[in-house]
Amino acid sequence: MTTTPDLDTSRDALADVVAIPVTPFGDDDTLDLTAHRALLRRLLDGGVRTLTPNGNTGEYYALSPDERRVVTELTIEEAAGRASVLVGIGLDLPTAVAAAAHAREAGAGMVMVHQPVHPYVSQAGWIDYHRTIAEAVPELGVVPYIRNPQLSGASLATLGELCPNVIGAKYAVPDAARFAAFARDAGLERFVWVAGLAELYAPSYFAGGATGFTSGLVNVAPAVSLGMLEALRAGDYAAAMKVWEQIRPFEELRAARQSADNVTVVKEALAALGLCRRDIRPPSRALPEERRAEVAAMVAGWSI
């Protein structure tokens, strides 16, 4: 068993570009482990310090349980000594607890809990779900992924009182004012706030108290994402917005039609660079032929 980092180290790792690596597939629809390792090494060589295997950009919901474990172990192996690992877990509670325990045994320092997918989620039930996971792995930092605009900051505050290892929140409700209020209701200093809607929302969420942001775009251009982080850390919003203008068409293409092509566009860009195949699993779908040149042109403009 690999020793996991302490919670202070994990908190520092969240205040950064939290990369969500893609999961490459081969032409037989199995995991392409060679391409996966190469992409992870490219992120690490590019300066990325926090990796989230089994995030949404990694097609979490399209992977089998065995595949999720392989992705977790491969990422931890590649990141060893170079980056912190925040493993995505979720689904039914026994599955989430088992995945958290596996992440701990594999050597991860943190888990990100995907928003519960059940259509009937009460505030108290949300607390119970996350508390059960957090208490099962007290050594790990736990980071709820919040996409529900109805969830109150008071609910996260209660969870934090019950579970000291709940150290941060990935907030992905597309409303900067709601985020600022939520963070203050939950405890601005108690948690590390990660802007969960990536570069397009990072400047406005940093203004409200975020100190890190997630990124799928970082798979394509690590320097671009890290450049935005550097500007935001310096409080140079003019510089950050220059990066924002640069990546806006790409991110808007990913966000269109309720993010229908969120992962698809990232994989298409990687395919244009010759870094992995564009193959993607349902319910996502590869871009039609006529749209592929559009993505390739965007990437070419970044001088990667």
C-alpha angles and dihedrals in degrees: 000000000000116000112250122227121258120260094254090057089049092050090053090050092057092055090073143060101309102206120211104202121211120240109235119215129202126229088271092056093249124125112283098218095178092056090042093055091047092052092048091050090049090055092047093046088049091059102263111153104181127052130187113199114193096027123142092267085055090058092246094175093050095055126090119236090255091050092050090054091049091050090049094050095044092051094048090048093052094042095051109136093352108068144009119251125221107187119210113230135165147109118107116006098252090049091049093048092048091049091049091051090049091050089052094049091047090054106258119149099208145022128211112212112217113226109272109263097209110115092226110062121160122196091243091046090051089055092047092050094052094039091056091053095044093049091050091059107029090162092063131076109242122210120187115214105223119201099143112100090199094063112104128225087232089065092057090045089055091048090051091052091051097042119037091188092066092099107163148006132229101214115199106165106123096233119096094193092051090049093052091050093044092051092051093045090051097041121281094211096035095068137037106241117219118191099230098194095069130227096337091065100026099097095051093043092048087055087056096049109282117138099184138031136203121238140193092170088066088075087068103035116012093176092057094054093043090049090058091049091051091052093047093049089053091049089240099143093168090061092043091052091052087060088044091055090049095053098033098098091049094048093044089053088053092047097047120116093014092312093303092156098033097124094024093065093049092051091046090054091049090049090051088055092048093243102121142345120279091232114136134175130240135296081043120058136200117261116265115257094255093058098049096079089055091060093043090053092052092052092046089057091060093065093227 
